[in-house]
């Protein structure tokens, strides 16, 4: 079975500072990796995902994540954060399920990013 | 349009009430999901519908009853809930549950309080 570990439950940073949110996964088969963001009192929004190809994936709002198979990691980074980036960030993994059903998203526990002025 | 809508936004109900949560998407997606999210926790999968048929029930108590009237709508009927059922209920949809790496699109959720 697969699992996702987000080591940091909370990450406080100052505005314009760089940030890295860590995500490690365990799976014995090929995985597909996602980062979702949840702003206060809202649902989840897809930030970026890795399916195949280039190991570096980028989002439209300046975040990027790198898939590292040897370290089983998919850390999320941003070189300069804004106050509006304050949110809960969830790393998730999906693997090929039995019978061809690939619906199962396994989420990490989430990391609360708080950007202070 | 990548929007999933959910109504109501907030719901307060007593333990003897019957209420329903509604979810709608117009992206032509054939898979729809219900998740439950407690505070400070990740979402937990409850049900999966594929082509309007219930595919997955993650051992959810029968006081939660899902329904998929058509390919765009998903309901969650609630009856005789307990206070511990208070949570944010999220609906999601995806193109198809059988495609590898499918993106699930989430609605804003219904915040439920059971008194």
Interface residues (C-beta under 8 A of the other chain):
Chain A: X32 X34 X36 X41 X42 X43 X44 X45 X46 X49 X51 X90 X94 X96 X100 X101 X102 X103 X104 X105 X107 X108 X109 X110
Chain B: X4 X6 X31 X33 X40 X41 X42 X43 X45 X48 X50 X55 X56 X90 X92 X94 X97 X98 X99 X100 X101 X102 X103 X104 X105 X106 X107 X108 X109 X111
